[in-house]
Amino acid sequence: MSSTSKVLLIGASGTIGQAVLVNLSARHEVITVGRTSGTHRADFSQSGSVAALFKAVGKVDAIVSTAGNLHFGPLAEMTPAQFNLGLQDKLLGQVQLALLGQHYLNDGGSITLTSGIVGIEPIRNGANATAVNAAIDGFVAAAAIELPRGLRINAVSPTILTESVGSYGPFFPGFETVPAVRAALAYQRSVEGGQTARVYRVH
């Protein structure tokens, strides 16, 4: 990618998103997107929000998502509505981003989605997170073999961030943490590298 490449970053205000913004903005034009902040606003859970985003932004060279909500809680108490939160937000939100976004990517462009370590390392209270993250990894593998025009798609699967231990540490007993700046390197590899169908595991 050239130094003038245009990158659309969804979830730019989050912990990972901020680190990815610092990394990529050193070399690219980064358009930030968030639910309540950023150059543009978009909410995965709102019908038409992603479509409106792409109409406003136009053509880009890379799409990066570090956004998506999940439900954490005991399986015995979990309701279908709670489980559906992760399906509608982190899973279908990112899938929608890829399905619509492919038509706004310049030739050779890339899509980078975010899954997570619990897709392959389940934890208590994490049934929703495991299902969603595993599905994202599966979607990336399948989508990669159909994308035209040299388009690429990858996922980044981080473990718990060092910065997030205060909020999520109790859910991840015995897990090593990684700083957000290290996770951001995987997004750089996805955007600036040449590989597709990869899940970059930052564990």
Buried (B, 14 or more C-beta within 10 A) or exposed (E): BEEEBBBBBBBBBBBBBBBBBEBBBEBBBBBBBBBEEBBBBBBBEEEEBBEEBBEEBEEBBBBBBBBBBBBBBEEEEBEEEBBBBBBBBBBBBBBBBBBBBBEBBBEEBBBBBBBBBBBBBBBEBBBBBBBBBBBBBBBBBEBBEEBEEEBBBBBBBBBBBBBBEEEBEEBBEEBEBBEBBBBBBBBBBBBBBEEBBBBBBBE
